[in-house]
Amino acid sequence: MSSIEIYSGDYCPFCQKAKALLKQRGYDYTEYNVQLDDSRREEMRIRTSGARTIPQIFINGRHVGGCDDLYALDRKGELSPLVASIQ
């Protein structure tokens, strides 16, 4: 299992954007489609303390937030070191 996890859904532009950034940076991730699996949606809510929006992204078990949060980490130069700490 990848140390980057993304809870996502079909036709979600923010999910697509977050996954595109991860792919662009060359990072593998495990994707959980919460629209197809209600148990994954509940798991996401528990892990995020109640978040209902997608995507929700975890790196090495740490909740980093959604798409905007992922891009903010990248802009600040914090995404690569965070991912590097798991490899």
C-alpha positions in Angstrom: 0.0 0.0 0.0 1.2 3.5 -0.8 2.0 5.9 1.9 -0.1 8.6 0.1 -3.8 8.0 0.3 -6.5 10.0 -1.4 -10.2 9.7 -0.7 -11.9 10.8 -3.9 -14.9 10.5 -6.2 -15.9 10.3 -9.8 -16.4 13.6 -11.7 -14.8 15.6 -8.8 -12.6 18.4 -10.4 -10.7 19.0 -7.1 -9.9 15.2 -6.9 -8.7 15.3 -10.5 -6.5 18.3 -9.8 -5.0 16.8 -6.6 -4.3 13.5 -8.4 -2.7 15.4 -11.3 -0.3 17.2 -9.0 0.7 13.9 -7.3 1.2 12.3 -10.7 3.2 15.4 -12.0 5.5 15.1 -9.0 5.9 11.4 -9.7 4.2 10.2 -6.5 2.3 6.9 -6.3 -0.9 6.9 -4.2 -3.7 4.7 -3.2 -7.1 6.0 -4.1 -10.4 5.2 -2.3 -13.5 6.1 -4.2 -16.0 7.1 -1.5 -18.9 7.4 -4.0 -18.6 3.7 -4.8 -18.0 2.5 -1.3 -19.9 3.9 1.7 -17.6 2.1 4.2 -14.7 4.2 2.7 -16.8 7.4 3.2 -17.3 6.5 6.8 -13.6 5.6 7.2 -12.7 9.1 5.7 -15.0 10.9 8.2 -13.5 9.1 11.1 -9.9 9.6 10.0 -10.6 13.3 9.3 -12.7 14.0 12.4 -15.8 14.6 10.3 -14.8 15.9 6.9 -17.4 15.4 4.3 -15.8 17.0 1.2 -13.5 15.3 -1.2 -10.6 14.9 -1.8 -9.1 14.2 1.6 -5.4 13.4 1.4 -3.1 11.6 3.8 0.6 11.3 3.6 2.3 8.7 5.9 -0.9 8.6 7.9 -1.0 12.4 8.4 -4.1 14.2 7.2 -2.9 17.0 5.0 -6.4 18.2 4.0 -7.9 18.7 0.5 -6.8 19.8 -2.9 -6.1 23.4 -1.9 -4.1 22.3 1.1 -2.0 19.9 -1.1 -1.2 22.7 -3.5 -0.4 25.0 -0.6 2.1 22.5 0.7 3.6 22.2 -2.7 3.9 26.0 -3.1 5.6 26.3 0.2 8.1 23.6 -0.7 6.8 21.3 2.0 5.3 18.5 -0.1 8.5 17.0 -1.4 10.2 16.8 2.1 7.0 15.3 3.5 6.8 12.6 0.8 10.6 12.0 1.0 10.2 11.2 4.7 8.2 8.2 3.8 10.4 6.7 1.1 
